[in-house]
Amino acid sequence: MFPFFTKSCCGWDFFQPEARKTHQENKLKFLKWMRDDLETRLAGLNGAIETIERQINQDEAS
């Protein structure tokens, strides 16, 4: 489901502490990227909502 799997995740090496740490670091990096992307999209949606609300209020005032 997530693209943070390393090639050793399915093998014996995954149970080594270094492999687990690398896996967790990759997972964290991916989740932070997802959060940043969602924040960008949310900012765009909030801007669009504010613009439409402002237009509606201007139409009502005229």
N, CA, C and O atoms as CSV, one atom per row, in Angstrom:
chain,resi,resn,atom,element,x,y,z
A,1,MET,N,N,0.824,-1.190,0.000
A,1,MET,CA,C,0.000,0.000,0.000
A,1,MET,C,C,0.864,1.248,0.000
A,1,MET,O,O,0.559,2.193,-0.728
A,2,PHE,N,N,1.904,1.287,0.769
A,2,PHE,CA,C,2.774,2.454,0.829
A,2,PHE,C,C,4.086,2.155,0.129
A,2,PHE,O,O,4.581,1.030,0.195
A,3,PRO,N,N,4.655,3.148,-0.540
A,3,PRO,CA,C,5.895,2.890,-1.282
A,3,PRO,C,C,7.169,3.038,-0.455
A,3,PRO,O,O,8.208,3.404,-1.003
A,4,PHE,N,N,7.118,2.770,0.825
A,4,PHE,CA,C,8.308,2.937,1.652
A,4,PHE,C,C,8.943,1.604,2.017
A,4,PHE,O,O,9.773,1.532,2.924
A,5,PHE,N,N,8.557,0.565,1.320
A,5,PHE,CA,C,9.147,-0.735,1.600
A,5,PHE,C,C,10.540,-0.812,1.006
A,5,PHE,O,O,10.781,-0.343,-0.107
A,6,THR,N,N,11.431,-1.392,1.737
A,6,THR,CA,C,12.779,-1.609,1.213
A,6,THR,C,C,12.854,-3.019,0.644
A,6,THR,O,O,11.999,-3.856,0.932
A,7,LYS,N,N,13.876,-3.282,-0.162
A,7,LYS,CA,C,13.950,-4.599,-0.776
A,7,LYS,C,C,14.213,-5.701,0.250
A,7,LYS,O,O,13.980,-6.876,-0.036
A,8,SER,N,N,14.692,-5.338,1.436
A,8,SER,CA,C,14.946,-6.357,2.451
A,8,SER,C,C,13.757,-6.551,3.398
A,8,SER,O,O,13.865,-7.286,4.380
A,9,CYS,N,N,12.630,-5.902,3.113
A,9,CYS,CA,C,11.505,-5.977,4.048
A,9,CYS,C,C,10.902,-7.381,4.112
A,9,CYS,O,O,10.319,-7.755,5.130
A,10,CYS,N,N,11.031,-8.137,3.070
A,10,CYS,CA,C,10.419,-9.457,3.066
A,10,CYS,C,C,11.411,-10.565,3.408
A,10,CYS,O,O,11.043,-11.736,3.496
A,11,GLY,N,N,12.633,-10.193,3.595
A,11,GLY,CA,C,13.645,-11.192,3.878
A,11,GLY,C,C,14.055,-11.182,5.336
A,11,GLY,O,O,13.483,-10.473,6.164
A,12,TRP,N,N,15.043,-11.976,5.620
A,12,TRP,CA,C,15.534,-12.112,6.989
A,12,TRP,C,C,16.139,-10.815,7.500
A,12,TRP,O,O,16.079,-10.540,8.699
A,13,ASP,N,N,16.727,-10.003,6.605
A,13,ASP,CA,C,17.382,-8.764,7.000
A,13,ASP,C,C,16.428,-7.777,7.669
A,13,ASP,O,O,16.870,-6.917,8.431
A,14,PHE,N,N,15.129,-7.889,7.395
A,14,PHE,CA,C,14.168,-6.944,7.957
A,14,PHE,C,C,14.156,-6.991,9.483
A,14,PHE,O,O,13.815,-6.003,10.134
A,15,PHE,N,N,14.522,-8.116,10.044
A,15,PHE,CA,C,14.496,-8.239,11.493
A,15,PHE,C,C,15.762,-7.713,12.153
A,15,PHE,O,O,15.872,-7.713,13.380
A,16,GLN,N,N,16.711,-7.269,11.352
A,16,GLN,CA,C,17.914,-6.642,11.897
A,16,GLN,C,C,17.567,-5.209,12.299
A,16,GLN,O,O,16.796,-4.545,11.606
A,17,PRO,N,N,18.121,-4.731,13.397
A,17,PRO,CA,C,17.794,-3.371,13.870
A,17,PRO,C,C,18.047,-2.282,12.835
A,17,PRO,O,O,17.285,-1.317,12.771
A,18,GLU,N,N,19.096,-2.408,12.021
A,18,GLU,CA,C,19.396,-1.384,11.025
A,18,GLU,C,C,18.306,-1.335,9.956
A,18,GLU,O,O,17.886,-0.260,9.529
A,19,ALA,N,N,17.857,-2.509,9.534
A,19,ALA,CA,C,16.817,-2.568,8.509
A,19,ALA,C,C,15.510,-1.997,9.041
A,19,ALA,O,O,14.805,-1.287,8.325
A,20,ARG,N,N,15.187,-2.299,10.281
A,20,ARG,CA,C,13.957,-1.767,10.887
A,20,ARG,C,C,14.035,-0.252,10.977
A,20,ARG,O,O,13.059,0.441,10.691
A,21,LYS,N,N,15.202,0.268,11.377
A,21,LYS,CA,C,15.367,1.716,11.490
A,21,LYS,C,C,15.216,2.382,10.118
A,21,LYS,O,O,14.539,3.403,9.990
A,22,THR,N,N,15.844,1.804,9.104
A,22,THR,CA,C,15.733,2.350,7.753
A,22,THR,C,C,14.285,2.334,7.289
A,22,THR,O,O,13.804,3.303,6.702
A,23,HIS,N,N,13.601,1.246,7.548
A,23,HIS,CA,C,12.192,1.123,7.176
A,23,HIS,C,C,11.365,2.208,7.867
A,23,HIS,O,O,10.542,2.862,7.227
A,24,GLN,N,N,11.578,2.399,9.156
A,24,GLN,CA,C,10.825,3.409,9.906
A,24,GLN,C,C,11.142,4.814,9.397
A,24,GLN,O,O,10.241,5.649,9.311
A,25,GLU,N,N,12.404,5.093,9.059
A,25,GLU,CA,C,12.778,6.408,8.535
A,25,GLU,C,C,12.111,6.671,7.190
A,25,GLU,O,O,11.636,7.777,6.929
A,26,ASN,N,N,12.078,5.645,6.337
A,26,ASN,CA,C,11.413,5.788,5.042
A,26,ASN,C,C,9.917,6.013,5.214
A,26,ASN,O,O,9.317,6.824,4.508
A,27,LYS,N,N,9.332,5.306,6.136
A,27,LYS,CA,C,7.915,5.452,6.425
A,27,LYS,C,C,7.616,6.868,6.917
A,27,LYS,O,O,6.648,7.488,6.478
A,28,LEU,N,N,8.446,7.377,7.828
A,28,LEU,CA,C,8.267,8.725,8.358
A,28,LEU,C,C,8.398,9.765,7.257
A,28,LEU,O,O,7.610,10.708,7.194
A,29,LYS,N,N,9.382,9.598,6.395
A,29,LYS,CA,C,9.587,10.535,5.283
A,29,LYS,C,C,8.363,10.554,4.372
A,29,LYS,O,O,7.917,11.620,3.946
A,30,PHE,N,N,7.825,9.379,4.076
A,30,PHE,CA,C,6.648,9.282,3.218
A,30,PHE,C,C,5.433,9.931,3.870
A,30,PHE,O,O,4.695,10.664,3.211
A,31,LEU,N,N,5.220,9.672,5.146
A,31,LEU,CA,C,4.057,10.246,5.830
A,31,LEU,C,C,4.158,11.765,5.925
A,31,LEU,O,O,3.145,12.456,5.814
A,32,LYS,N,N,5.353,12.292,6.127
A,32,LYS,CA,C,5.535,13.745,6.143
A,32,LYS,C,C,5.254,14.343,4.766
A,32,LYS,O,O,4.670,15.421,4.655
A,33,TRP,N,N,5.675,13.632,3.719
A,33,TRP,CA,C,5.390,14.100,2.368
A,33,TRP,C,C,3.883,14.135,2.136
A,33,TRP,O,O,3.362,15.094,1.568
A,34,MET,N,N,3.186,13.090,2.575
A,34,MET,CA,C,1.725,13.053,2.437
A,34,MET,C,C,1.085,14.224,3.176
A,34,MET,O,O,0.184,14.874,2.645
A,35,ARG,N,N,1.545,14.496,4.398
A,35,ARG,CA,C,0.994,15.597,5.189
A,35,ARG,C,C,1.207,16.926,4.476
A,35,ARG,O,O,0.287,17.739,4.392
A,36,ASP,N,N,2.402,17.150,3.968
A,36,ASP,CA,C,2.694,18.400,3.268
A,36,ASP,C,C,1.820,18.559,2.022
A,36,ASP,O,O,1.335,19.653,1.733
A,37,ASP,N,N,1.625,17.471,1.293
A,37,ASP,CA,C,0.781,17.512,0.104
A,37,ASP,C,C,-0.661,17.831,0.482
A,37,ASP,O,O,-1.317,18.629,-0.187
A,38,LEU,N,N,-1.152,17.217,1.541
A,38,LEU,CA,C,-2.520,17.483,1.980
A,38,LEU,C,C,-2.681,18.910,2.474
A,38,LEU,O,O,-3.719,19.528,2.237
A,39,GLU,N,N,-1.674,19.447,3.159
A,39,GLU,CA,C,-1.734,20.834,3.612
A,39,GLU,C,C,-1.809,21.786,2.426
A,39,GLU,O,O,-2.533,22.780,2.474
A,40,THR,N,N,-1.068,21.490,1.364
A,40,THR,CA,C,-1.096,22.319,0.160
A,40,THR,C,C,-2.477,22.281,-0.479
A,40,THR,O,O,-3.019,23.316,-0.866
A,41,ARG,N,N,-3.039,21.088,-0.586
A,41,ARG,CA,C,-4.379,20.956,-1.168
A,41,ARG,C,C,-5.425,21.662,-0.311
A,41,ARG,O,O,-6.327,22.312,-0.841
A,42,LEU,N,N,-5.310,21.538,1.000
A,42,LEU,CA,C,-6.254,22.185,1.902
A,42,LEU,C,C,-6.177,23.702,1.779
A,42,LEU,O,O,-7.207,24.377,1.802
A,43,ALA,N,N,-4.976,24.241,1.649
A,43,ALA,CA,C,-4.820,25.690,1.471
A,43,ALA,C,C,-5.509,26.145,0.187
A,43,ALA,O,O,-6.144,27.199,0.166
A,44,GLY,N,N,-5.390,25.368,-0.871
A,44,GLY,CA,C,-6.063,25.697,-2.124
A,44,GLY,C,C,-7.568,25.667,-1.989
A,44,GLY,O,O,-8.258,26.552,-2.495
A,45,LEU,N,N,-8.084,24.658,-1.312
A,45,LEU,CA,C,-9.527,24.569,-1.090
A,45,LEU,C,C,-10.028,25.729,-0.242
A,45,LEU,O,O,-11.072,26.309,-0.541
A,46,ASN,N,N,-9.294,26.073,0.815
A,46,ASN,CA,C,-9.693,27.197,1.655
A,46,ASN,C,C,-9.715,28.494,0.868
A,46,ASN,O,O,-10.609,29.318,1.061
A,47,GLY,N,N,-8.743,28.689,-0.018
A,47,GLY,CA,C,-8.715,29.883,-0.861
A,47,GLY,C,C,-9.909,29.942,-1.795
A,47,GLY,O,O,-10.505,31.005,-1.971
A,48,ALA,N,N,-10.266,28.813,-2.397
A,48,ALA,CA,C,-11.420,28.765,-3.297
A,48,ALA,C,C,-12.709,29.045,-2.539
A,48,ALA,O,O,-13.574,29.768,-3.032
A,49,ILE,N,N,-12.842,28.486,-1.358
A,49,ILE,CA,C,-14.041,28.715,-0.535
A,49,ILE,C,C,-14.157,30.186,-0.166
A,49,ILE,O,O,-15.239,30.765,-0.264
A,50,GLU,N,N,-13.062,30.793,0.253
A,50,GLU,CA,C,-13.080,32.213,0.619
A,50,GLU,C,C,-13.451,33.097,-0.566
A,50,GLU,O,O,-14.192,34.068,-0.414
A,51,THR,N,N,-12.938,32.761,-1.739
A,51,THR,CA,C,-13.252,33.544,-2.940
A,51,THR,C,C,-14.738,33.476,-3.264
A,51,THR,O,O,-15.359,34.499,-3.550
A,52,ILE,N,N,-15.306,32.285,-3.221
A,52,ILE,CA,C,-16.728,32.126,-3.529
A,52,ILE,C,C,-17.582,32.816,-2.472
A,52,ILE,O,O,-18.576,33.460,-2.807
A,53,GLU,N,N,-17.209,32.690,-1.199
A,53,GLU,CA,C,-17.968,33.378,-0.145
A,53,GLU,C,C,-17.917,34.894,-0.338
A,53,GLU,O,O,-18.922,35.580,-0.151
A,54,ARG,N,N,-16.749,35.413,-0.712
A,54,ARG,CA,C,-16.611,36.852,-0.948
A,54,ARG,C,C,-17.483,37.283,-2.131
A,54,ARG,O,O,-18.128,38.330,-2.070
A,55,GLN,N,N,-17.511,36.493,-3.200
A,55,GLN,CA,C,-18.340,36.803,-4.365
A,55,GLN,C,C,-19.821,36.780,-4.013
A,55,GLN,O,O,-20.581,37.636,-4.464
A,56,ILE,N,N,-20.229,35.811,-3.215
A,56,ILE,CA,C,-21.637,35.736,-2.795
A,56,ILE,C,C,-21.995,36.962,-1.978
A,56,ILE,O,O,-23.054,37.552,-2.189
A,57,ASN,N,N,-21.126,37.361,-1.042
A,57,ASN,CA,C,-21.403,38.526,-0.224
A,57,ASN,C,C,-21.444,39.798,-1.052
A,57,ASN,O,O,-22.243,40.688,-0.756
A,58,GLN,N,N,-20.603,39.916,-2.088
A,58,GLN,CA,C,-20.616,41.087,-2.952
A,58,GLN,C,C,-21.911,41.130,-3.762
A,58,GLN,O,O,-22.491,42.200,-3.951
A,59,ASP,N,N,-22.368,39.962,-4.243
A,59,ASP,CA,C,-23.622,39.903,-4.994
A,59,ASP,C,C,-24.810,40.302,-4.137
A,59,ASP,O,O,-25.721,40.981,-4.609
A,60,GLU,N,N,-24.800,39.882,-2.879
A,60,GLU,CA,C,-25.896,40.230,-1.963
A,60,GLU,C,C,-25.889,41.715,-1.622
A,60,GLU,O,O,-26.943,42.318,-1.420
A,61,ALA,N,N,-24.694,42.300,-1.559
A,61,ALA,CA,C,-24.579,43.712,-1.212
A,61,ALA,C,C,-25.020,44.608,-2.379
A,61,ALA,O,O,-25.458,45.736,-2.151
A,62,SER,N,N,-24.912,44.127,-3.617
A,62,SER,CA,C,-25.277,44.984,-4.748
A,62,SER,C,C,-26.745,44.953,-5.074
A,62,SER,O,O,-27.184,45.629,-6.004
